[in-house]
Amino acid sequence: MNASKIFDLYAVPLPDLTGKSILVTGAGRGIGLMLAGLLSKSGAQVFAGVKDGSPTEIAQEFPNVTVLDLDVTQPSSIAAAIQTVTEQAGKLDALVNNAGSISPIGHVDKIDSDAFGRVFDVNVVGMHRMILASLPMLEASQGVIVNAGTGAATTPMEGWTAYCSSKAAARMLTQMCQKELGPRGVQSFFIGIPPTDTAMQGEIREAGLNDISKIPQEQLVEPAIPASVMAWLCGPDARELDECLLDTRDAFFQDMAKASMS
């Protein structure tokens, strides 16, 4: 059982996802790559969306993972990915919007407005594009949307104007999806992810503009921990949840993890 060293967090048990078809964006590294592997181990047919290149190692290790060239800022790329899912699986049970960007990092008066807009194109508009493209299949399967979140969606952090603002918008987008798509049978979650040992955290550490950047790398959360929670949200037991705003650190998840260890 994986545990973090400073946050006292543990990975939750993986659900049985046999027969499920799941699409993950931002699956080329970090949490997304780990998630694709966990979903595959759980029996799902996984479509791993990767921008600018395909990490073939995951497809070689897990034969039920299909790596897709997927850029969430490009409608044609999204359409091609959805076409592949349709042809190979014929359905989609879960969409995990994991693709995200934190750059540019800098004070509000120092960042370029066009660069600011590009973060929104990934973190918010890209998420919306994926939801629209996936919705017909998600409605047919009464499926789920899992959006990668962060505490920065509600807490201003020095130097993270673009990230905090875009994630706040993604949080509200998730709430709107739950409000308007929930009655149509599509459930939505925004799952907060604590500081995790990923390439993004490396960018944060290099910038050195707030307390999160000061956390030693060895004290960061292992990617398997938030990835396990996201995998669980794709499973059948998560259908019993009423709340769409969740966090990896919630007692609900950590009690579940500790119970599985006893």
Contacts in CASP RR format, 6 or more apart in sequence:
PFRMAT RR
TARGET T0000
AUTHOR 0000-0000-0000
METHOD contacts of the structure
MODEL  1
MNASKIFDLYAVPLPDLTGKSILVTGAGRGIGLMLAGLLSKSGAQVFAGV
KDGSPTEIAQEFPNVTVLDLDVTQPSSIAAAIQTVTEQAGKLDALVNNAG
SISPIGHVDKIDSDAFGRVFDVNVVGMHRMILASLPMLEASQGVIVNAGT
GAATTPMEGWTAYCSSKAAARMLTQMCQKELGPRGVQSFFIGIPPTDTAM
QGEIREAGLNDISKIPQEQLVEPAIPASVMAWLCGPDARELDECLLDTRD
AFFQDMAKASMS
1 10 0 8 1.000
1 11 0 8 1.000
1 257 0 8 1.000
1 260 0 8 1.000
1 261 0 8 1.000
2 10 0 8 1.000
2 11 0 8 1.000
2 222 0 8 1.000
2 224 0 8 1.000
2 225 0 8 1.000
2 228 0 8 1.000
3 9 0 8 1.000
3 10 0 8 1.000
3 11 0 8 1.000
3 222 0 8 1.000
3 225 0 8 1.000
4 10 0 8 1.000
4 194 0 8 1.000
4 219 0 8 1.000
4 220 0 8 1.000
4 221 0 8 1.000
4 222 0 8 1.000
4 225 0 8 1.000
5 218 0 8 1.000
5 219 0 8 1.000
6 215 0 8 1.000
6 219 0 8 1.000
6 220 0 8 1.000
7 194 0 8 1.000
7 195 0 8 1.000
7 221 0 8 1.000
7 249 0 8 1.000
8 254 0 8 1.000
9 194 0 8 1.000
9 221 0 8 1.000
9 225 0 8 1.000
9 248 0 8 1.000
9 249 0 8 1.000
9 254 0 8 1.000
9 257 0 8 1.000
10 225 0 8 1.000
10 254 0 8 1.000
10 257 0 8 1.000
10 258 0 8 1.000
10 261 0 8 1.000
11 222 0 8 1.000
11 224 0 8 1.000
11 225 0 8 1.000
11 227 0 8 1.000
11 228 0 8 1.000
11 229 0 8 1.000
11 257 0 8 1.000
12 228 0 8 1.000
12 229 0 8 1.000
12 232 0 8 1.000
12 253 0 8 1.000
12 256 0 8 1.000
12 257 0 8 1.000
12 260 0 8 1.000
13 228 0 8 1.000
13 232 0 8 1.000
13 256 0 8 1.000
13 257 0 8 1.000
13 260 0 8 1.000
14 38 0 8 1.000
14 41 0 8 1.000
14 42 0 8 1.000
14 228 0 8 1.000
14 231 0 8 1.000
14 232 0 8 1.000
15 42 0 8 1.000
15 231 0 8 1.000
15 232 0 8 1.000
15 234 0 8 1.000
15 235 0 8 1.000
15 236 0 8 1.000
15 237 0 8 1.000
15 238 0 8 1.000
16 42 0 8 1.000
16 43 0 8 1.000
16 235 0 8 1.000
16 236 0 8 1.000
17 39 0 8 1.000
17 42 0 8 1.000
17 43 0 8 1.000
17 44 0 8 1.000
17 231 0 8 1.000
17 234 0 8 1.000
17 235 0 8 1.000
18 42 0 8 1.000
18 43 0 8 1.000
18 44 0 8 1.000
19 43 0 8 1.000
19 44 0 8 1.000
19 45 0 8 1.000
19 93 0 8 1.000
20 43 0 8 1.000
20 44 0 8 1.000
20 45 0 8 1.000
20 93 0 8 1.000
20 94 0 8 1.000
20 234 0 8 1.000
20 235 0 8 1.000
21 44 0 8 1.000
21 45 0 8 1.000
21 47 0 8 1.000
21 85 0 8 1.000
21 89 0 8 1.000
21 90 0 8 1.000
21 91 0 8 1.000
21 92 0 8 1.000
21 93 0 8 1.000
21 94 0 8 1.000
21 141 0 8 1.000
22 39 0 8 1.000
22 44 0 8 1.000
22 45 0 8 1.000
22 46 0 8 1.000
22 47 0 8 1.000
22 92 0 8 1.000
22 93 0 8 1.000
22 94 0 8 1.000
22 95 0 8 1.000
22 96 0 8 1.000
22 234 0 8 1.000
23 46 0 8 1.000
23 47 0 8 1.000
23 49 0 8 1.000
23 68 0 8 1.000
23 81 0 8 1.000
23 85 0 8 1.000
23 92 0 8 1.000
23 94 0 8 1.000
23 95 0 8 1.000
23 96 0 8 1.000
23 130 0 8 1.000
23 134 0 8 1.000
24 32 0 8 1.000
24 35 0 8 1.000
24 36 0 8 1.000
24 39 0 8 1.000
24 46 0 8 1.000
24 47 0 8 1.000
24 48 0 8 1.000
24 49 0 8 1.000
24 96 0 8 1.000
24 98 0 8 1.000
25 49 0 8 1.000
25 70 0 8 1.000
25 72 0 8 1.000
25 96 0 8 1.000
25 97 0 8 1.000
25 98 0 8 1.000
25 99 0 8 1.000
25 130 0 8 1.000
26 32 0 8 1.000
26 49 0 8 1.000
26 50 0 8 1.000
26 51 0 8 1.000
26 70 0 8 1.000
26 98 0 8 1.000
26 99 0 8 1.000
26 100 0 8 1.000
27 33 0 8 1.000
27 35 0 8 1.000
27 36 0 8 1.000
27 48 0 8 1.000
27 49 0 8 1.000
27 50 0 8 1.000
27 58 0 8 1.000
27 67 0 8 1.000
27 98 0 8 1.000
28 48 0 8 1.000
28 49 0 8 1.000
28 50 0 8 1.000
28 51 0 8 1.000
28 55 0 8 1.000
28 58 0 8 1.000
29 55 0 8 1.000
29 198 0 8 1.000
29 199 0 8 1.000
30 196 0 8 1.000
30 198 0 8 1.000
30 199 0 8 1.000
30 223 0 8 1.000
31 98 0 8 1.000
31 148 0 8 1.000
31 193 0 8 1.000
31 196 0 8 1.000
31 198 0 8 1.000
31 223 0 8 1.000
31 226 0 8 1.000
31 227 0 8 1.000
31 230 0 8 1.000
32 48 0 8 1.000
32 96 0 8 1.000
32 98 0 8 1.000
32 223 0 8 1.000
32 227 0 8 1.000
33 48 0 8 1.000
33 55 0 8 1.000
33 58 0 8 1.000
33 223 0 8 1.000
34 223 0 8 1.000
34 224 0 8 1.000
34 227 0 8 1.000
35 96 0 8 1.000
35 98 0 8 1.000
35 227 0 8 1.000
35 230 0 8 1.000
35 231 0 8 1.000
36 46 0 8 1.000
36 48 0 8 1.000
36 58 0 8 1.000
36 62 0 8 1.000
36 65 0 8 1.000
37 46 0 8 1.000
37 58 0 8 1.000
37 61 0 8 1.000
37 62 0 8 1.000
37 65 0 8 1.000
38 224 0 8 1.000
38 227 0 8 1.000
38 228 0 8 1.000
38 231 0 8 1.000
39 46 0 8 1.000
39 231 0 8 1.000
39 234 0 8 1.000
40 46 0 8 1.000
40 62 0 8 1.000
40 64 0 8 1.000
40 65 0 8 1.000
41 62 0 8 1.000
42 231 0 8 1.000
43 64 0 8 1.000
44 64 0 8 1.000
44 93 0 8 1.000
44 234 0 8 1.000
45 64 0 8 1.000
45 66 0 8 1.000
45 88 0 8 1.000
45 89 0 8 1.000
46 62 0 8 1.000
46 64 0 8 1.000
46 65 0 8 1.000
46 66 0 8 1.000
47 65 0 8 1.000
47 66 0 8 1.000
47 68 0 8 1.000
47 81 0 8 1.000
47 84 0 8 1.000
47 85 0 8 1.000
47 88 0 8 1.000
47 89 0 8 1.000
48 58 0 8 1.000
48 59 0 8 1.000
48 65 0 8 1.000
48 66 0 8 1.000
48 67 0 8 1.000
48 68 0 8 1.000
49 67 0 8 1.000
49 68 0 8 1.000
49 69 0 8 1.000
49 70 0 8 1.000
49 81 0 8 1.000
49 99 0 8 1.000
50 67 0 8 1.000
50 68 0 8 1.000
50 69 0 8 1.000
50 70 0 8 1.000
51 69 0 8 1.000
51 70 0 8 1.000
51 71 0 8 1.000
51 72 0 8 1.000
51 99 0 8 1.000
52 71 0 8 1.000
53 69 0 8 1.000
54 67 0 8 1.000
54 69 0 8 1.000
55 67 0 8 1.000
56 67 0 8 1.000
58 65 0 8 1.000
58 67 0 8 1.000
59 65 0 8 1.000
59 66 0 8 1.000
59 67 0 8 1.000
66 84 0 8 1.000
66 88 0 8 1.000
68 80 0 8 1.000
68 81 0 8 1.000
68 84 0 8 1.000
69 77 0 8 1.000
69 80 0 8 1.000
69 81 0 8 1.000
70 77 0 8 1.000
70 78 0 8 1.000
70 81 0 8 1.000
70 99 0 8 1.000
71 77 0 8 1.000
71 78 0 8 1.000
72 78 0 8 1.000
72 97 0 8 1.000
72 99 0 8 1.000
72 122 0 8 1.000
72 126 0 8 1.000
72 127 0 8 1.000
72 129 0 8 1.000
72 130 0 8 1.000
73 118 0 8 1.000
73 121 0 8 1.000
73 122 0 8 1.000
73 125 0 8 1.000
73 126 0 8 1.000
73 129 0 8 1.000
75 129 0 8 1.000
78 129 0 8 1.000
78 130 0 8 1.000
78 133 0 8 1.000
79 133 0 8 1.000
81 133 0 8 1.000
82 133 0 8 1.000
82 134 0 8 1.000
82 137 0 8 1.000
85 92 0 8 1.000
85 137 0 8 1.000
86 137 0 8 1.000
90 137 0 8 1.000
91 137 0 8 1.000
91 140 0 8 1.000
91 141 0 8 1.000
92 134 0 8 1.000
92 137 0 8 1.000
92 138 0 8 1.000
92 141 0 8 1.000
92 143 0 8 1.000
93 138 0 8 1.000
93 141 0 8 1.000
93 143 0 8 1.000
93 144 0 8 1.000
93 234 0 8 1.000
94 138 0 8 1.000
94 143 0 8 1.000
94 144 0 8 1.000
94 145 0 8 1.000
94 146 0 8 1.000
94 234 0 8 1.000
94 235 0 8 1.000
95 130 0 8 1.000
95 131 0 8 1.000
95 134 0 8 1.000
95 138 0 8 1.000
95 144 0 8 1.000
95 145 0 8 1.000
95 146 0 8 1.000
96 146 0 8 1.000
96 147 0 8 1.000
96 148 0 8 1.000
96 230 0 8 1.000
96 234 0 8 1.000
97 126 0 8 1.000
97 127 0 8 1.000
97 130 0 8 1.000
97 131 0 8 1.000
97 145 0 8 1.000
97 146 0 8 1.000
97 147 0 8 1.000
97 148 0 8 1.000
98 148 0 8 1.000
98 230 0 8 1.000
99 122 0 8 1.000
99 126 0 8 1.000
99 127 0 8 1.000
100 122 0 8 1.000
100 123 0 8 1.000
100 148 0 8 1.000
100 200 0 8 1.000
101 118 0 8 1.000
101 119 0 8 1.000
101 122 0 8 1.000
101 123 0 8 1.000
101 163 0 8 1.000
102 119 0 8 1.000
102 160 0 8 1.000
102 162 0 8 1.000
102 163 0 8 1.000
102 200 0 8 1.000
102 203 0 8 1.000
102 204 0 8 1.000
103 115 0 8 1.000
103 119 0 8 1.000
103 162 0 8 1.000
103 203 0 8 1.000
104 111 0 8 1.000
104 112 0 8 1.000
104 115 0 8 1.000
104 116 0 8 1.000
104 119 0 8 1.000
104 162 0 8 1.000
105 159 0 8 1.000
105 160 0 8 1.000
105 162 0 8 1.000
105 163 0 8 1.000
105 203 0 8 1.000
105 204 0 8 1.000
105 207 0 8 1.000
105 209 0 8 1.000
106 159 0 8 1.000
106 160 0 8 1.000
106 161 0 8 1.000
106 207 0 8 1.000
106 209 0 8 1.000
107 158 0 8 1.000
107 159 0 8 1.000
107 161 0 8 1.000
107 209 0 8 1.000
108 159 0 8 1.000
108 161 0 8 1.000
111 161 0 8 1.000
111 162 0 8 1.000
115 162 0 8 1.000
116 161 0 8 1.000
116 162 0 8 1.000
116 165 0 8 1.000
117 162 0 8 1.000
119 162 0 8 1.000
119 163 0 8 1.000
119 166 0 8 1.000
120 162 0 8 1.000
120 165 0 8 1.000
120 166 0 8 1.000
120 169 0 8 1.000
122 166 0 8 1.000
123 163 0 8 1.000
123 166 0 8 1.000
123 167 0 8 1.000
123 169 0 8 1.000
123 170 0 8 1.000
124 166 0 8 1.000
124 169 0 8 1.000
124 170 0 8 1.000
124 173 0 8 1.000
127 147 0 8 1.000
127 170 0 8 1.000
127 173 0 8 1.000
128 173 0 8 1.000
131 145 0 8 1.000
131 177 0 8 1.000
134 145 0 8 1.000
135 181 0 8 1.000
135 186 0 8 1.000
138 144 0 8 1.000
138 145 0 8 1.000
138 186 0 8 1.000
139 181 0 8 1.000
139 184 0 8 1.000
139 185 0 8 1.000
139 186 0 8 1.000
142 185 0 8 1.000
142 186 0 8 1.000
143 185 0 8 1.000
143 186 0 8 1.000
143 187 0 8 1.000
144 186 0 8 1.000
144 187 0 8 1.000
144 188 0 8 1.000
144 189 0 8 1.000
144 233 0 8 1.000
144 234 0 8 1.000
144 235 0 8 1.000
144 238 0 8 1.000
144 239 0 8 1.000
145 174 0 8 1.000
145 177 0 8 1.000
145 181 0 8 1.000
145 186 0 8 1.000
145 187 0 8 1.000
145 188 0 8 1.000
145 189 0 8 1.000
146 188 0 8 1.000
146 189 0 8 1.000
146 191 0 8 1.000
146 230 0 8 1.000
146 233 0 8 1.000
146 234 0 8 1.000
147 170 0 8 1.000
147 173 0 8 1.000
147 174 0 8 1.000
147 188 0 8 1.000
147 189 0 8 1.000
147 190 0 8 1.000
147 191 0 8 1.000
148 191 0 8 1.000
148 192 0 8 1.000
148 193 0 8 1.000
148 230 0 8 1.000
149 167 0 8 1.000
149 170 0 8 1.000
149 171 0 8 1.000
149 190 0 8 1.000
149 191 0 8 1.000
149 192 0 8 1.000
149 193 0 8 1.000
150 163 0 8 1.000
150 167 0 8 1.000
150 192 0 8 1.000
150 193 0 8 1.000
151 167 0 8 1.000
151 192 0 8 1.000
151 247 0 8 1.000
152 160 0 8 1.000
152 163 0 8 1.000
152 164 0 8 1.000
152 167 0 8 1.000
153 164 0 8 1.000
153 167 0 8 1.000
153 168 0 8 1.000
153 170 0 8 1.000
153 171 0 8 1.000
153 190 0 8 1.000
153 192 0 8 1.000
154 168 0 8 1.000
154 171 0 8 1.000
155 164 0 8 1.000
156 164 0 8 1.000
157 163 0 8 1.000
157 164 0 8 1.000
157 210 0 8 1.000
157 212 0 8 1.000
158 209 0 8 1.000
158 210 0 8 1.000
159 207 0 8 1.000
159 209 0 8 1.000
159 210 0 8 1.000
160 209 0 8 1.000
160 210 0 8 1.000
170 190 0 8 1.000
171 190 0 8 1.000
171 245 0 8 1.000
174 188 0 8 1.000
174 189 0 8 1.000
174 190 0 8 1.000
174 244 0 8 1.000
174 245 0 8 1.000
175 188 0 8 1.000
175 190 0 8 1.000
175 244 0 8 1.000
175 245 0 8 1.000
177 186 0 8 1.000
177 188 0 8 1.000
177 244 0 8 1.000
178 187 0 8 1.000
178 188 0 8 1.000
178 244 0 8 1.000
181 188 0 8 1.000
182 188 0 8 1.000
187 238 0 8 1.000
187 239 0 8 1.000
187 241 0 8 1.000
187 244 0 8 1.000
188 244 0 8 1.000
189 233 0 8 1.000
189 238 0 8 1.000
189 241 0 8 1.000
189 244 0 8 1.000
189 245 0 8 1.000
189 246 0 8 1.000
190 244 0 8 1.000
190 245 0 8 1.000
190 246 0 8 1.000
191 226 0 8 1.000
191 229 0 8 1.000
191 230 0 8 1.000
191 233 0 8 1.000
191 246 0 8 1.000
191 247 0 8 1.000
191 248 0 8 1.000
192 226 0 8 1.000
192 246 0 8 1.000
192 247 0 8 1.000
192 248 0 8 1.000
192 249 0 8 1.000
193 226 0 8 1.000
193 248 0 8 1.000
194 221 0 8 1.000
194 226 0 8 1.000
194 247 0 8 1.000
194 248 0 8 1.000
194 249 0 8 1.000
195 201 0 8 1.000
195 204 0 8 1.000
195 212 0 8 1.000
195 215 0 8 1.000
195 220 0 8 1.000
195 221 0 8 1.000
196 220 0 8 1.000
196 221 0 8 1.000
196 222 0 8 1.000
196 223 0 8 1.000
196 225 0 8 1.000
196 226 0 8 1.000
197 217 0 8 1.000
197 220 0 8 1.000
197 221 0 8 1.000
197 222 0 8 1.000
197 223 0 8 1.000
198 223 0 8 1.000
201 217 0 8 1.000
201 220 0 8 1.000
202 217 0 8 1.000
204 210 0 8 1.000
204 212 0 8 1.000
204 213 0 8 1.000
205 213 0 8 1.000
205 215 0 8 1.000
205 217 0 8 1.000
206 213 0 8 1.000
207 213 0 8 1.000
208 214 0 8 1.000
221 248 0 8 1.000
225 248 0 8 1.000
226 248 0 8 1.000
228 257 0 8 1.000
229 246 0 8 1.000
229 248 0 8 1.000
229 253 0 8 1.000
232 238 0 8 1.000
232 253 0 8 1.000
232 256 0 8 1.000
233 246 0 8 1.000
246 252 0 8 1.000
246 253 0 8 1.000
END
